[in-house]
Amino acid sequence: MHEVAIARNILEIARNEARKSGYSRINRICIKVGRLTALVPECLHFAFEHISRETPAENAALEIEEVEARGCCRACGAEFPVEDFFCICEQCGSPDVAVTGGEELTVTHMDVE
């Protein structure tokens, strides 16, 4: 379950940013997660809840915004949603498609005090 490692990284990023800005409490962390990351939101919430115990982020809300996966055909330039890394262009049928979105995993903002 890679969600535990990711929860640790999210917590570390949040703690470092809060510390740098002089805040001692983290109330909410908002992240963007691309659909192609294979994260299971329920597992990430569960892992974060346990990892954040006895830290400045204990009981903090973890809000996850899912980002659609997108592709761009290198042959014809068409852009379209994709379901996985191996896809065919919807316009011309070419298999030469670059994934242009859906791999994100970013802490976008936090509520702190």
C-alpha positions as protocol buffer text, in pm:
chain_id: "A"
residue {
  index: 1
  type: MET
  ca { x: 0 y: 0 z: 0 }
}
residue {
  index: 2
  type: HIS
  ca { x: 194 y: 305 z: -125 }
}
residue {
  index: 3
  type: GLU
  ca { x: -64 y: 534 z: 33 }
}
residue {
  index: 4
  type: VAL
  ca { x: 126 y: 515 z: 364 }
}
residue {
  index: 5
  type: ALA
  ca { x: 445 y: 651 z: 208 }
}
residue {
  index: 6
  type: ILE
  ca { x: 249 y: 920 z: 27 }
}
residue {
  index: 7
  type: ALA
  ca { x: 66 y: 1017 z: 348 }
}
residue {
  index: 8
  type: ARG
  ca { x: 406 y: 1052 z: 518 }
}
residue {
  index: 9
  type: ASN
  ca { x: 531 y: 1276 z: 237 }
}
residue {
  index: 10
  type: ILE
  ca { x: 218 y: 1493 z: 247 }
}
residue {
  index: 11
  type: LEU
  ca { x: 252 y: 1531 z: 624 }
}
residue {
  index: 12
  type: GLU
  ca { x: 621 y: 1618 z: 597 }
}
residue {
  index: 13
  type: ILE
  ca { x: 554 y: 1882 z: 330 }
}
residue {
  index: 14
  type: ALA
  ca { x: 276 y: 2033 z: 541 }
}
residue {
  index: 15
  type: ARG
  ca { x: 482 y: 2033 z: 860 }
}
residue {
  index: 16
  type: ASN
  ca { x: 781 y: 2194 z: 689 }
}
residue {
  index: 17
  type: GLU
  ca { x: 568 y: 2467 z: 530 }
}
residue {
  index: 18
  type: ALA
  ca { x: 384 y: 2537 z: 857 }
}
residue {
  index: 19
  type: ARG
  ca { x: 712 y: 2550 z: 1051 }
}
residue {
  index: 20
  type: LYS
  ca { x: 872 y: 2788 z: 796 }
}
residue {
  index: 21
  type: SER
  ca { x: 576 y: 3025 z: 828 }
}
residue {
  index: 22
  type: GLY
  ca { x: 564 y: 3008 z: 1207 }
}
residue {
  index: 23
  type: TYR
  ca { x: 239 y: 2813 z: 1243 }
}
residue {
  index: 24
  type: SER
  ca { x: 195 y: 2540 z: 1501 }
}
residue {
  index: 25
  type: ARG
  ca { x: -133 y: 2380 z: 1394 }
}
residue {
  index: 26
  type: ILE
  ca { x: -249 y: 2235 z: 1060 }
}
residue {
  index: 27
  type: ASN
  ca { x: -627 y: 2216 z: 1025 }
}
residue {
  index: 28
  type: ARG
  ca { x: -668 y: 2119 z: 660 }
}
residue {
  index: 29
  type: ILE
  ca { x: -448 y: 2001 z: 375 }
}
residue {
  index: 30
  type: CYS
  ca { x: -575 y: 2013 z: 17 }
}
residue {
  index: 31
  type: ILE
  ca { x: -413 y: 1804 z: -254 }
}
residue {
  index: 32
  type: LYS
  ca { x: -463 y: 1738 z: -625 }
}
residue {
  index: 33
  type: VAL
  ca { x: -429 y: 1378 z: -732 }
}
residue {
  index: 34
  type: GLY
  ca { x: -427 y: 1263 z: -1093 }
}
residue {
  index: 35
  type: ARG
  ca { x: -639 y: 960 z: -1180 }
}
residue {
  index: 36
  type: LEU
  ca { x: -335 y: 777 z: -1318 }
}
residue {
  index: 37
  type: THR
  ca { x: -154 y: 777 z: -982 }
}
residue {
  index: 38
  type: ALA
  ca { x: -348 y: 466 z: -877 }
}
residue {
  index: 39
  type: LEU
  ca { x: -414 y: 612 z: -532 }
}
residue {
  index: 40
  type: VAL
  ca { x: -716 y: 489 z: -343 }
}
residue {
  index: 41
  type: PRO
  ca { x: -858 y: 797 z: -164 }
}
residue {
  index: 42
  type: GLU
  ca { x: -1005 y: 594 z: 123 }
}
residue {
  index: 43
  type: CYS
  ca { x: -668 y: 429 z: 186 }
}
residue {
  index: 44
  type: LEU
  ca { x: -489 y: 764 z: 173 }
}
residue {
  index: 45
  type: HIS
  ca { x: -736 y: 914 z: 424 }
}
residue {
  index: 46
  type: PHE
  ca { x: -689 y: 613 z: 654 }
}
residue {
  index: 47
  type: ALA
  ca { x: -310 y: 627 z: 631 }
}
residue {
  index: 48
  type: PHE
  ca { x: -300 y: 1003 z: 685 }
}
residue {
  index: 49
  type: GLU
  ca { x: -524 y: 978 z: 991 }
}
residue {
  index: 50
  type: HIS
  ca { x: -282 y: 732 z: 1152 }
}
residue {
  index: 51
  type: ILE
  ca { x: 42 y: 897 z: 1037 }
}
residue {
  index: 52
  type: SER
  ca { x: -69 y: 1241 z: 1164 }
}
residue {
  index: 53
  type: ARG
  ca { x: -143 y: 1131 z: 1521 }
}
residue {
  index: 54
  type: GLU
  ca { x: 49 y: 1331 z: 1782 }
}
residue {
  index: 55
  type: THR
  ca { x: 165 y: 1583 z: 1519 }
}
residue {
  index: 56
  type: PRO
  ca { x: 54 y: 1940 z: 1443 }
}
residue {
  index: 57
  type: ALA
  ca { x: -178 y: 1787 z: 1179 }
}
residue {
  index: 58
  type: GLU
  ca { x: -364 y: 1554 z: 1414 }
}
residue {
  index: 59
  type: ASN
  ca { x: -735 y: 1562 z: 1321 }
}
residue {
  index: 60
  type: ALA
  ca { x: -659 y: 1774 z: 1013 }
}
residue {
  index: 61
  type: ALA
  ca { x: -891 y: 1731 z: 718 }
}
residue {
  index: 62
  type: LEU
  ca { x: -730 y: 1588 z: 406 }
}
residue {
  index: 63
  type: GLU
  ca { x: -919 y: 1711 z: 101 }
}
residue {
  index: 64
  type: ILE
  ca { x: -849 y: 1532 z: -226 }
}
residue {
  index: 65
  type: GLU
  ca { x: -933 y: 1684 z: -564 }
}
residue {
  index: 66
  type: GLU
  ca { x: -913 y: 1426 z: -842 }
}
residue {
  index: 67
  type: VAL
  ca { x: -761 y: 1544 z: -1171 }
}
residue {
  index: 68
  type: GLU
  ca { x: -879 y: 1394 z: -1500 }
}
residue {
  index: 69
  type: ALA
  ca { x: -622 y: 1210 z: -1708 }
}
residue {
  index: 70
  type: ARG
  ca { x: -561 y: 1368 z: -2049 }
}
residue {
  index: 71
  type: GLY
  ca { x: -376 y: 1270 z: -2363 }
}
residue {
  index: 72
  type: CYS
  ca { x: -250 y: 1448 z: -2673 }
}
residue {
  index: 73
  type: CYS
  ca { x: -199 y: 1268 z: -3004 }
}
residue {
  index: 74
  type: ARG
  ca { x: 146 y: 1329 z: -3147 }
}
residue {
  index: 75
  type: ALA
  ca { x: 18 y: 1246 z: -3497 }
}
residue {
  index: 76
  type: CYS
  ca { x: -282 y: 1477 z: -3528 }
}
residue {
  index: 77
  type: GLY
  ca { x: -270 y: 1698 z: -3216 }
}
residue {
  index: 78
  type: ALA
  ca { x: -609 y: 1594 z: -3079 }
}
residue {
  index: 79
  type: GLU
  ca { x: -653 y: 1623 z: -2701 }
}
residue {
  index: 80
  type: PHE
  ca { x: -888 y: 1394 z: -2511 }
}
residue {
  index: 81
  type: PRO
  ca { x: -947 y: 1220 z: -2175 }
}
residue {
  index: 82
  type: VAL
  ca { x: -765 y: 891 z: -2124 }
}
residue {
  index: 83
  type: GLU
  ca { x: -822 y: 596 z: -1892 }
}
residue {
  index: 84
  type: ASP
  ca { x: -464 y: 465 z: -1872 }
}
residue {
  index: 85
  type: PHE
  ca { x: -114 y: 511 z: -2013 }
}
residue {
  index: 86
  type: PHE
  ca { x: -180 y: 290 z: -2316 }
}
residue {
  index: 87
  type: CYS
  ca { x: -438 y: 454 z: -2536 }
}
residue {
  index: 88
  type: ILE
  ca { x: -534 y: 518 z: -2896 }
}
residue {
  index: 89
  type: CYS
  ca { x: -619 y: 859 z: -3040 }
}
residue {
  index: 90
  type: GLU
  ca { x: -995 y: 911 z: -3059 }
}
residue {
  index: 91
  type: GLN
  ca { x: -957 y: 1116 z: -3379 }
}
residue {
  index: 92
  type: CYS
  ca { x: -707 y: 933 z: -3601 }
}
residue {
  index: 93
  type: GLY
  ca { x: -649 y: 597 z: -3430 }
}
residue {
  index: 94
  type: SER
  ca { x: -276 y: 654 z: -3377 }
}
residue {
  index: 95
  type: PRO
  ca { x: -116 y: 480 z: -3077 }
}
residue {
  index: 96
  type: ASP
  ca { x: 138 y: 768 z: -3050 }
}
residue {
  index: 97
  type: VAL
  ca { x: -32 y: 947 z: -2761 }
}
residue {
  index: 98
  type: ALA
  ca { x: 142 y: 1149 z: -2490 }
}
residue {
  index: 99
  type: VAL
  ca { x: -17 y: 1159 z: -2146 }
}
residue {
  index: 100
  type: THR
  ca { x: -49 y: 1528 z: -2055 }
}
residue {
  index: 101
  type: GLY
  ca { x: -240 y: 1511 z: -1728 }
}
residue {
  index: 102
  type: GLY
  ca { x: -350 y: 1272 z: -1460 }
}
residue {
  index: 103
  type: GLU
  ca { x: -15 y: 1198 z: -1295 }
}
residue {
  index: 104
  type: GLU
  ca { x: -24 y: 1493 z: -1053 }
}
residue {
  index: 105
  type: LEU
  ca { x: 19 y: 1462 z: -680 }
}
residue {
  index: 106
  type: THR
  ca { x: 45 y: 1812 z: -535 }
}
residue {
  index: 107
  type: VAL
  ca { x: -24 y: 1982 z: -205 }
}
residue {
  index: 108
  type: THR
  ca { x: -216 y: 2289 z: -324 }
}
residue {
  index: 109
  type: HIS
  ca { x: -289 y: 2468 z: 2 }
}
residue {
  index: 110
  type: MET
  ca { x: -340 y: 2432 z: 376 }
}
residue {
  index: 111
  type: ASP
  ca { x: -535 y: 2595 z: 656 }
}
residue {
  index: 112
  type: VAL
  ca { x: -307 y: 2662 z: 952 }
}
residue {
  index: 113
  type: GLU
  ca { x: -304 y: 2854 z: 1277 }
}
